Amino acid sequence: MGFDPFESVVLGRTGLRVTRLAFGAATIGGLFREVSESEAIATARHAADIGIRYFDAAPVYGYGNSERRLGAAVAHLPRDSYVLSTKVGRLLVPRDGVTDDMDVDYQQIDGQEDYFYRGTPAVRPVFDYSHDGVLRSVEASLERLGVDRVDMLFIHDPDNHWQQAMTGAYPALEGLRAQGVVRGIGVGMNSAAMLARFAREGDFDVFLVANRYTLLDQEAAAELFPISQDRGVAIVLGGVLNSGILADPRPGSRFGYLPANDALVNRAQAMRAVCERHGVPLRAAAIQFALAHPVVTAMLAGARTSAQLDDYPLLMRHAIPGQMWDELKAEGLLSAAAVVPDPPDLTASATPSLSEDRT
């Protein structure tokens, strides 16, 4: 069957129309590897040029670089022609203004000064899910993006900040939605269990689920997807390649932003072997599997270059035989109940070749 990457679909009850393939701007912020200003803007602009009409950013992505670069890339588009989301929960504070009482989100792992982002400005992200902090965050994001509004706002990574997120950030976003400042509010994070709790205790329009519905991890399907479907909450997926392991499973590959253990690498390699026996790139299987669940509306693609981005439409359309999914299940690499894409139309034309630049 495959998927039409540029199909326009309604995002739940927001009434917003988004393309199935969306652009996630974390990578152009310098995630794991520095990206030049010119290449980052060119990649995001290419996303618009090929037909993507949903773009997602966050203050923490590149410590402001992501929003600035994305804003420059889409500045030529009529504002009503695309959907734009960003996030709240972290304020960017000048490095020399950080004090000991601030809840700084800064990762130093294995001696790496800044583990997640490279080439960042001289600021530090500070957690702040208070009502006023959220409003300050939105104002700063609008300035970096160079726009007068965003369409959706997500509470970002509130893993250790449930109370403040629900008593500060959530009412602030509810107020912005009630005033018509934004069309949709939601939560974006890696914890499916916590997202399910947000679904039970709040009135949200959309969740951005990162890394928790993939070939290697279907945690979101157990509780989060059913409750979201019941409550009319749309699902957007991020991290469907699990930070790279489902693009190139090898020792040292990342899973959920950190180095993967041997068991995960071995499992991903076994999946790749099955895919290769059927002439299917593992990345195509990972992307189409994630999109096949009926509760999923769209998927974010992160890319450093235009060539990498161009692979996504090809991967989404790649013909995958039903026998491949059967074999993955038979070998215990997927659960028997896993939702898989419909078989392809055997009369369709051959799948185009994919770009060789996949890093």
TITOR-96290 format. One record per residue (C-alpha): residue number from 1; residue in three letters; x, y, z. Coordinates in nm, 2 decimals. Each point is the difference from the previous one (the first is absolute). Layout:
REM residues N
    k    r      xx      yy      zz
  NUM  ALA       X       Y       Z
...
***
This chain:
REM residues 359
    k    r      xx      yy      zz
    1  MET    0.00    0.00    0.00
    2  GLY    0.25    0.26    0.12
    3  PHE   -0.10    0.35    0.11
    4  ASP   -0.04    0.33   -0.18
    5  PRO    0.25    0.23    0.18
    6  PHE   -0.18    0.31   -0.11
    7  GLU   -0.35   -0.11    0.06
    8  SER   -0.19    0.28    0.18
    9  VAL   -0.17   -0.14    0.31
   10  VAL   -0.20    0.16    0.29
   11  LEU    0.19    0.00    0.33
   12  GLY   -0.27   -0.12    0.24
   13  ARG   -0.24    0.26    0.13
   14  THR    0.23    0.29   -0.06
   15  GLY   -0.13    0.04   -0.36
   16  LEU    0.35    0.06   -0.11
   17  ARG    0.11   -0.18   -0.32
   18  VAL    0.35   -0.15    0.00
   19  THR    0.20   -0.22   -0.24
   20  ARG    0.06   -0.36    0.11
   21  LEU    0.37    0.08   -0.03
   22  ALA    0.10    0.28    0.23
   23  PHE    0.33    0.17    0.06
   24  GLY    0.16   -0.03    0.35
   25  ALA    0.26    0.28    0.05
   26  ALA    0.21   -0.16    0.28
   27  THR    0.26   -0.12   -0.24
   28  ILE    0.06    0.33   -0.17
   29  GLY    0.05    0.14    0.35
   30  GLY    0.32   -0.21    0.01
   31  LEU   -0.12   -0.32    0.17
   32  PHE    0.31   -0.21    0.06
   33  ARG    0.19    0.17   -0.28
   34  GLU    0.04    0.37   -0.09
   35  VAL   -0.19    0.12   -0.31
   36  SER    0.10    0.32   -0.17
   37  GLU   -0.25    0.28   -0.01
   38  SER   -0.02   -0.01   -0.38
   39  GLU   -0.05   -0.37   -0.02
   40  ALA   -0.26    0.00    0.27
   41  ILE   -0.21    0.27   -0.16
   42  ALA    0.04   -0.17   -0.34
   43  THR   -0.12   -0.33    0.13
   44  ALA   -0.31    0.15    0.17
   45  ARG   -0.08    0.20   -0.31
   46  HIS    0.03   -0.31   -0.21
   47  ALA   -0.26   -0.16    0.23
   48  ALA   -0.24    0.28   -0.10
   49  ASP    0.10   -0.03   -0.37
   50  ILE   -0.08   -0.37   -0.02
   51  GLY   -0.34    0.05    0.15
   52  ILE    0.03   -0.04    0.38
   53  ARG   -0.25    0.22    0.18
   54  TYR    0.05   -0.08    0.37
   55  PHE    0.31    0.12    0.18
   56  ASP    0.09   -0.06    0.37
   57  ALA    0.27    0.17    0.20
   58  ALA    0.08    0.06    0.37
   59  PRO    0.22    0.25    0.19
   60  VAL    0.23   -0.27    0.13
   61  TYR    0.08   -0.13   -0.35
   62  GLY    0.34    0.15   -0.05
   63  TYR   -0.07    0.25    0.28
   64  GLY   -0.20    0.23   -0.23
   65  ASN    0.18   -0.09   -0.33
   66  SER   -0.28   -0.23   -0.12
   67  GLU   -0.27    0.26    0.04
   68  ARG    0.21    0.28   -0.16
   69  ARG    0.10   -0.22   -0.30
   70  LEU   -0.35   -0.14   -0.05
   71  GLY   -0.15    0.35    0.00
   72  ALA    0.25    0.12   -0.26
   73  ALA   -0.07   -0.30   -0.22
   74  VAL   -0.38    0.05   -0.01
   75  ALA   -0.01    0.38    0.00
   76  HIS   -0.09    0.00   -0.37
   77  LEU   -0.31   -0.21    0.05
   78  PRO   -0.34    0.15    0.07
   79  ARG   -0.06   -0.05    0.37
   80  ASP   -0.34   -0.17   -0.06
   81  SER    0.16   -0.26   -0.24
   82  TYR    0.17   -0.21    0.27
   83  VAL   -0.04   -0.12    0.36
   84  LEU    0.27    0.10    0.25
   85  SER    0.04   -0.14    0.35
   86  THR    0.26    0.06    0.27
   87  LYS    0.03   -0.08    0.37
   88  VAL    0.00    0.14    0.35
   89  GLY    0.17   -0.10    0.33
   90  ARG    0.35    0.13   -0.05
   91  LEU    0.13    0.35   -0.01
   92  LEU    0.33    0.09   -0.15
   93  VAL    0.21    0.19    0.25
   94  PRO    0.34    0.16   -0.09
   95  ARG    0.28   -0.22    0.13
   96  ASP    0.13    0.27    0.23
   97  GLY   -0.34    0.05    0.15
   98  VAL   -0.06   -0.35    0.12
   99  THR   -0.01   -0.03    0.38
  100  ASP    0.02   -0.30    0.23
  101  ASP   -0.37    0.01    0.08
  102  MET   -0.10   -0.05   -0.37
  103  ASP   -0.12   -0.34   -0.13
  104  VAL    0.24   -0.02   -0.29
  105  ASP   -0.05   -0.26   -0.27
  106  TYR    0.36   -0.06   -0.10
  107  GLN    0.15   -0.34   -0.07
  108  GLN    0.37   -0.08    0.05
  109  ILE    0.05   -0.37   -0.09
  110  ASP    0.33   -0.18   -0.06
  111  GLY    0.19    0.32    0.03
  112  GLN   -0.19    0.16   -0.28
  113  GLU   -0.06    0.37    0.08
  114  ASP   -0.35    0.00   -0.16
  115  TYR   -0.11   -0.35   -0.08
  116  PHE   -0.31    0.07   -0.21
  117  TYR    0.07    0.32   -0.20
  118  ARG    0.29    0.15   -0.18
  119  GLY    0.08    0.35   -0.11
  120  THR   -0.24    0.16    0.25
  121  PRO   -0.02    0.36    0.11
  122  ALA    0.13    0.11    0.35
  123  VAL   -0.32   -0.09    0.18
  124  ARG   -0.13   -0.28    0.22
  125  PRO   -0.35   -0.15   -0.01
  126  VAL   -0.17    0.04    0.34
  127  PHE   -0.32   -0.20    0.09
  128  ASP   -0.29    0.23    0.07
  129  TYR   -0.36   -0.14   -0.03
  130  SER   -0.16    0.30    0.19
  131  HIS   -0.28    0.20   -0.15
  132  ASP    0.22    0.31   -0.05
  133  GLY    0.29   -0.21   -0.12
  134  VAL   -0.21   -0.15   -0.27
  135  LEU   -0.12    0.34   -0.12
  136  ARG    0.36    0.13    0.00
  137  SER    0.10   -0.32   -0.20
  138  VAL   -0.26    0.06   -0.26
  139  GLU    0.09    0.36   -0.05
  140  ALA    0.37   -0.09   -0.04
  141  SER   -0.08   -0.28   -0.24
  142  LEU   -0.21    0.24   -0.22
  143  GLU    0.29    0.24   -0.01
  144  ARG    0.25   -0.28   -0.10
  145  LEU   -0.24   -0.14   -0.26
  146  GLY   -0.08    0.34   -0.14
  147  VAL   -0.38   -0.06   -0.01
  148  ASP   -0.29    0.15    0.18
  149  ARG   -0.16   -0.33    0.10
  150  VAL    0.05   -0.38    0.02
  151  ASP   -0.28   -0.24   -0.05
  152  MET    0.08   -0.25    0.28
  153  LEU    0.19   -0.01    0.32
  154  PHE    0.13   -0.30    0.18
  155  ILE    0.11   -0.03    0.37
  156  HIS    0.35   -0.14   -0.06
  157  ASP    0.16   -0.29    0.20
  158  PRO   -0.18    0.06    0.33
  159  ASP    0.12   -0.34    0.13
  160  ASN    0.11    0.13    0.34
  161  HIS   -0.23    0.30    0.01
  162  TRP   -0.36   -0.14    0.00
  163  GLN   -0.13    0.23    0.27
  164  GLN    0.12    0.32   -0.15
  165  ALA   -0.09   -0.11   -0.35
  166  MET   -0.36   -0.06    0.10
  167  THR   -0.04    0.30    0.23
  168  GLY    0.20    0.25   -0.20
  169  ALA    0.07   -0.09   -0.36
  170  TYR   -0.33   -0.18   -0.07
  171  PRO   -0.23    0.29    0.11
  172  ALA    0.22    0.25   -0.19
  173  LEU   -0.04   -0.21   -0.32
  174  GLU   -0.37   -0.04    0.07
  175  GLY   -0.03    0.38    0.02
  176  LEU    0.18    0.05   -0.33
  177  ARG   -0.22   -0.25   -0.17
  178  ALA   -0.32    0.16    0.15
  179  GLN    0.11    0.34   -0.13
  180  GLY    0.06   -0.15   -0.35
  181  VAL    0.38    0.08    0.02
  182  VAL    0.07   -0.37   -0.08
  183  ARG   -0.22   -0.27   -0.16
  184  GLY    0.14   -0.30    0.19
  185  ILE    0.18   -0.08    0.32
  186  GLY    0.18   -0.32    0.10
  187  VAL    0.29   -0.17    0.16
  188  GLY    0.32   -0.12   -0.17
  189  MET    0.22   -0.26    0.18
  190  ASN    0.15   -0.35    0.00
  191  SER   -0.21   -0.14    0.28
  192  ALA   -0.31   -0.18   -0.13
  193  ALA   -0.13   -0.06    0.35
  194  MET    0.02    0.36    0.10
  195  LEU   -0.17    0.11   -0.32
  196  ALA   -0.28   -0.24    0.08
  197  ARG   -0.03    0.17    0.34
  198  PHE   -0.02    0.34   -0.17
  199  ALA   -0.28   -0.14   -0.22
  200  ARG   -0.19   -0.11    0.30
  201  GLU    0.04    0.32    0.20
  202  GLY    0.00    0.27   -0.26
  203  ASP   -0.18    0.12   -0.31
  204  PHE    0.27   -0.02   -0.27
  205  ASP   -0.03    0.00   -0.38
  206  VAL    0.32   -0.17   -0.11
  207  PHE    0.30   -0.20    0.14
  208  LEU    0.34   -0.01   -0.15
  209  VAL    0.13   -0.35    0.09
  210  ALA    0.37   -0.04   -0.04
  211  ASN    0.18   -0.34   -0.02
  212  ARG   -0.29   -0.20    0.15
  213  TYR   -0.17   -0.13   -0.31
  214  THR    0.26   -0.16   -0.22
  215  LEU    0.11   -0.34   -0.13
  216  LEU    0.20   -0.04    0.32
  217  ASP   -0.23    0.16    0.26
  218  GLN   -0.38   -0.01   -0.02
  219  GLU   -0.07    0.11    0.35
  220  ALA   -0.24    0.27   -0.11
  221  ALA   -0.24   -0.25   -0.16
  222  ALA   -0.09   -0.16    0.33
  223  GLU   -0.17    0.28    0.19
  224  LEU    0.07    0.34   -0.16
  225  PHE   -0.14   -0.07   -0.35
  226  PRO   -0.33   -0.14    0.12
  227  ILE   -0.07    0.28    0.25
  228  SER    0.11    0.26   -0.26
  229  GLN   -0.24   -0.15   -0.25
  230  ASP   -0.28    0.00    0.25
  231  ARG    0.06    0.37    0.09
  232  GLY    0.06    0.12   -0.35
  233  VAL    0.37    0.09    0.06
  234  ALA    0.20   -0.01   -0.33
  235  ILE    0.34   -0.17    0.00
  236  VAL    0.31    0.13   -0.17
  237  LEU    0.31   -0.22    0.01
  238  GLY    0.36    0.10    0.04
  239  GLY    0.31   -0.22    0.02
  240  VAL   -0.14   -0.28   -0.21
  241  LEU    0.36   -0.11   -0.08
  242  ASN    0.07    0.00    0.38
  243  SER    0.29    0.25   -0.03
  244  GLY    0.17   -0.19   -0.28
  245  ILE    0.01   -0.36    0.10
  246  LEU   -0.27   -0.08   -0.26
  247  ALA    0.19    0.18   -0.27
  248  ASP    0.33   -0.18    0.07
  249  PRO    0.00   -0.26    0.27
  250  ARG    0.36   -0.06    0.12
  251  PRO    0.19    0.03    0.32
  252  GLY    0.00    0.36    0.11
  253  SER   -0.33    0.08   -0.16
  254  ARG   -0.23    0.22    0.20
  255  PHE   -0.34   -0.11    0.14
  256  GLY   -0.21    0.27    0.17
  257  TYR    0.29    0.25   -0.04
  258  LEU    0.25   -0.22    0.20
  259  PRO    0.23   -0.29   -0.11
  260  ALA   -0.21   -0.31   -0.06
  261  ASN    0.07   -0.32    0.20
  262  ASP    0.11   -0.32   -0.18
  263  ALA   -0.35   -0.16    0.03
  264  LEU   -0.16    0.29   -0.19
  265  VAL    0.28    0.00   -0.26
  266  ASN   -0.04   -0.37   -0.06
  267  ARG   -0.38    0.03   -0.03
  268  ALA    0.03    0.28   -0.25
  269  GLN    0.25   -0.19   -0.20
  270  ALA   -0.23   -0.30   -0.01
  271  MET   -0.28    0.22   -0.12
  272  ARG    0.23    0.14   -0.27
  273  ALA    0.09   -0.35   -0.12
  274  VAL   -0.37   -0.09   -0.04
  275  CYS   -0.06    0.33   -0.19
  276  GLU    0.30   -0.06   -0.23
  277  ARG   -0.13   -0.35   -0.09
  278  HIS   -0.31    0.18   -0.14
  279  GLY    0.19    0.28   -0.17
  280  VAL   -0.13    0.26    0.25
  281  PRO    0.22    0.26    0.18
  282  LEU   -0.03   -0.02    0.38
  283  ARG   -0.08    0.37    0.00
  284  ALA   -0.29   -0.05   -0.23
  285  ALA   -0.14   -0.27    0.23
  286  ALA    0.05    0.22    0.31
  287  ILE   -0.18    0.30   -0.16
  288  GLN   -0.29   -0.19   -0.15
  289  PHE   -0.05   -0.20    0.31
  290  ALA   -0.03    0.31    0.21
  291  LEU   -0.25    0.16   -0.23
  292  ALA   -0.22   -0.31   -0.04
  293  HIS   -0.17    0.04    0.34
  294  PRO   -0.34    0.16   -0.05
  295  VAL    0.05    0.25    0.29
  296  VAL    0.31    0.15   -0.16
  297  THR   -0.06    0.31   -0.21
  298  ALA    0.35    0.12   -0.10
  299  MET    0.37   -0.07    0.05
  300  LEU    0.29    0.24    0.05
  301  ALA    0.31   -0.05   -0.21
  302  GLY    0.33    0.14    0.11
  303  ALA    0.27    0.06   -0.26
  304  ARG    0.33    0.19   -0.02
  305  THR    0.00    0.02   -0.38
  306  SER   -0.24    0.03   -0.28
  307  ALA    0.12   -0.34   -0.13
  308  GLN   -0.08   -0.17    0.33
  309  LEU   -0.35    0.16    0.00
  310  ASP   -0.07   -0.12   -0.36
  311  ASP    0.03   -0.36    0.12
  312  TYR   -0.31    0.03    0.22
  313  PRO   -0.26    0.02   -0.28
  314  LEU    0.17   -0.29   -0.18
  315  LEU    0.01   -0.21    0.32
  316  MET   -0.37    0.08    0.07
  317  ARG   -0.10   -0.12   -0.35
  318  HIS    0.23   -0.30   -0.01
  319  ALA   -0.20   -0.32   -0.08
  320  ILE    0.03   -0.24    0.30
  321  PRO   -0.14   -0.35   -0.05
  322  GLY   -0.23   -0.14    0.27
  323  GLN    0.23   -0.30    0.03
  324  MET    0.27    0.21    0.16
  325  TRP   -0.23    0.10    0.28
  326  ASP   -0.10   -0.36    0.04
  327  GLU    0.36   -0.11    0.03
  328  LEU    0.08    0.27    0.26
  329  LYS   -0.29   -0.13    0.21
  330  ALA    0.09   -0.36   -0.06
  331  GLU    0.35    0.07    0.13
  332  GLY   -0.13    0.17    0.31
  333  LEU    0.14    0.34   -0.11
  334  LEU   -0.35    0.15    0.00
  335  SER   -0.30   -0.10    0.21
  336  ALA   -0.27   -0.20   -0.17
  337  ALA   -0.24    0.28    0.07
  338  ALA    0.21    0.28   -0.14
  339  VAL   -0.18    0.22   -0.26
  340  VAL    0.18   -0.01   -0.33
  341  PRO   -0.06    0.17   -0.33
  342  ASP   -0.23   -0.14   -0.26
  343  PRO    0.17   -0.20   -0.28
  344  PRO    0.11    0.20   -0.30
  345  ASP   -0.19    0.03   -0.33
  346  LEU    0.20   -0.25   -0.21
  347  THR   -0.09    0.20   -0.32
  348  ALA    0.18    0.31    0.13
  349  SER    0.33    0.11   -0.16
  350  ALA    0.33   -0.10    0.14
  351  THR    0.13    0.19    0.30
  352  PRO    0.25    0.27   -0.09
  353  SER    0.36   -0.03    0.13
  354  LEU    0.09    0.17    0.32
  355  SER    0.27    0.26    0.08
  356  GLU    0.33   -0.14    0.12
  357  ASP    0.04    0.29    0.25
  358  ARG   -0.18   -0.15    0.30
  359  THR    0.21    0.11    0.30
***
